[in-house]
Amino acid sequence: MNHLVKIAVGATFATTLSISSTALEAHQQGDLIFRAGIARVMPNDDSDGVIGSNGLGLVAGEDGVSVDGATGVGFSGTWMMTERWGLDLLAALPFTHDIRGNGAIEGLDIGETKHLPPTLSLQYYPDFGSGRFQPYVGLGINYTLFFEEDTDSELTGALNSILGGVTSTELELEDSVGLAAQLGADWQLTEKLSFNASVWYMDIDTEASVKVNGATAVKVDVEIDPWVAMLGVAYRFR
């Protein structure tokens, strides 16, 4: 598991011995909580072949694609429906991911894409007693929007060396809908301001289409299924 996930999970489950005994003012129905921070997307990727035995069938051996991690700014808004239940919408500034080959095409720069990860979750805030520490869990639906996909000249060159006559390549990724689970915690700093740590696991599957000279040459199923960790602050409006 990536180091940032370990940090966020460790922070979420930090021992209460280090937490101030000052009573935490409980959330109330109608509260709005805005959270923002630095977010890291860490894919657990897997895919079919691109130009190997599972793809175009033009070279021997297995190959596939991997999606690099990305760091950006994430933010969310939670509306407390009751003292314990909230409805949360996660958003972010666009993340940019490099896409590379693995296996038989290890190290080949295939291209890049941007994505937005809006996620709607139902959250539960358990009664954790007195103190400044408030954990929560969430379960919801993620919609991942891919856009501005570009291929790298290395992919064009690799296909040209195999097929010949390749002058252009394109990459298209289908949007994804899947489940998302969340674990987080707030540490109250003032009446309204808190430190926040949160982790999501998202089910993100897409189909990548590689076009050669304008025609679709191969379609590849890609499982991204990332961990997303965010460290930042939370502000409560009442």
N, C-alpha and C positions, 0 to 999 in steps of 0.2 A: 504494500500500500504506500502511496506517495507520502513524502514527509509532511506536506501541508495538511493532508487528511489526518495524519497522526497527531499533528499539533491541534487541529480543530477538535478532533474527537477527545484528545486528552484534556483540552480546555473545557469541553462540554461536561466531562466527568471529573473535573478537578475536585479534590477533596474539600469538603465543607469546613474542614478545620481552618482553612485559610480565609474563609468568608466572614465578613463582619456580621455580628449578631443583631445589627440594627434591622428592625422589621421592614420587610419589603411591602410597599403599598400594592395591594392586589389589583389586577386589571379589573376594569368595570365594563359592563355592557355598553357598547357604543364607542369605546376607546379606539383610536387609530394609531397604529405603531408603524413608523417608517424606519427601515433598516437599510444601510448602505455600507459597502466595504470593498476590499480587494478580493476578487474571486478567481479561483484556479480550476480549470476544467481538465480532468485527467482521464482520457479514454482508456477503456479496457476493450481494445478493438480486435476484430476478426473479420475475415472477408473471403469471398471466393477468389479464384484466380483472375488475373487481368490479361496477361499475354501468354500464360503457361498452359498446362494441360487442362485446367478448368476454364480457361478463357478462350483466346483465339486459337489455341491448339497449335501454335507455331514454334514453340520451343519446348524442350524437355524440362521436366521438373515442376514442382509446385511453386506458385508465387501468389502474392496477394498485395494488399495495401495496408498501411498503418497510418493512423491519424495522430499527429503530434498534439501535445497539450497546449493550452493557451491561458494567458492571464489577462484579466480585464476588470472592469468596474461592474459590480452587481448591486441590485437594490430590490427591495420588496416593500409591499404595503399590506398590513394586516388589519382587518376590521374585526373587533371582538364582538361576536354575536351574543355571548354570555361571558361570565367571569372566567370560564374554563375553555370555551370553544371559540376559535377564530377562523376566519377565511382569509387566506394569504395568496397574493399574486406576486410571483417572482419575475423580474425582468433584468435586463443588463444592456450595457453598450455592446455593440457587435464584437464577437470573438473571431479571430482569424486563425485558422489551422492550416499547417502545411501537411500535405498528403505525400507519403513516400512509399516506395516499393519495399517488400520484404521477401524472404525466401530466395527464389531464383533471381529476383530482381532487387535484391537488397541494396538500399542506398539510392535507388533511382528516384529522382525528384519528379513526381507525377503532376503536382499542381497545388492549389490552395483553394480554400473556401472560407466564407464568413458565415456565421450563424447567429440567430437570436433564439433564446430558450424560454419563452413565456411558460410559466408553470402555475397552475391553480391548485391549491392544496387546502384541505381541511385540517386544522391544527388543534391539538389538545394540550392544555397547560395544566399539569397535575398540581395538586396542593403539596408544596414542598416544605411547608412549615415556615417559621420565621427566618429571616435572613435576606440577603440581597440577591440570592441565586434563584433563577426561575428557568427550569428546563421546559422543553416542549417537543412534541413529535408531530409529524404531519404525513399525510398521504394524499396524492392527487394525480393530476393529468399534466403531462408535459407535451407541448407542441414545439417542435424544432423547425425553424425556417432557415433553409440554406439559400444563399444568394452570392452573387459575384464569384462564381466558380471560374477558375482559370487553370489551364494546363501549363506545364513547364516545357521549355524547349528540349529538355532531356528526354521527355516522353516522346515528343515528335521525332527526335533523332533516333530513338530506339526502335520505334515502329517503322521508320523509313528504312532502317538497316535490315529489317525483316521483310517488309512488304515491298519496299521500293515505291517511289512516286508519292510519298506522303508529304504534303505541303502544309497541312494544318490539322490540329487536334482540338477538340472541345470536351469539356467535362460538365455533366449535369447531375445534381443530386436531388432526389425526391425529398419533400418534407416528411417529417416523422411525427407520429402520435404514440405516446406510451405512458406507462405508469411512472411515478416518481415518489420516492420515500425520503423523508427529511428527519433530521435530529438536530436540535439546536438548544442554545441557552443564552439568557441575558444575565449580566451582572450589573445591578443598579449602581450608578455613580452619583447621580442626583435624583431628585424626585421624578424627572422626566427623561434623563439621559442614562443610557446603559451601554456597556461593552457587549458585543454580540459575537458568538461563534456558531457556525452552522455547517452541516454537511448534508448533501443530497446524493442519492443514487438514482440515475435516470435510465430508463429503457429507451434507447435511441437506435433505431434500425432504419437504414436507407438503402435505396438502389442507386448505384452510380452508373451512368451511361457515358461511355467513351466514344466520341465521334471522330472519325477519320475522314478528312476531306468532305465534311458536312454530312456524312452518313454514319449511323450508329454501327459501330464495329463490335462492341461487347457491352453487356450489362452485368454489373457486379453487385451482389448483395453484401452490404457492409454493416456489421454490428459495431456501434461505437460505445454504448452503455457506460457512460463516464461516471466517475465520482466528481462531485463539485463541492469545493470547500470555500467558505467565505469568512473572513475576519473583518469586523468593522464596528459600527456603532448603531444604536437604536434610539429613536426619539419618540416619546409617547405624546399624542395630542389628546386632550380631554376637554 
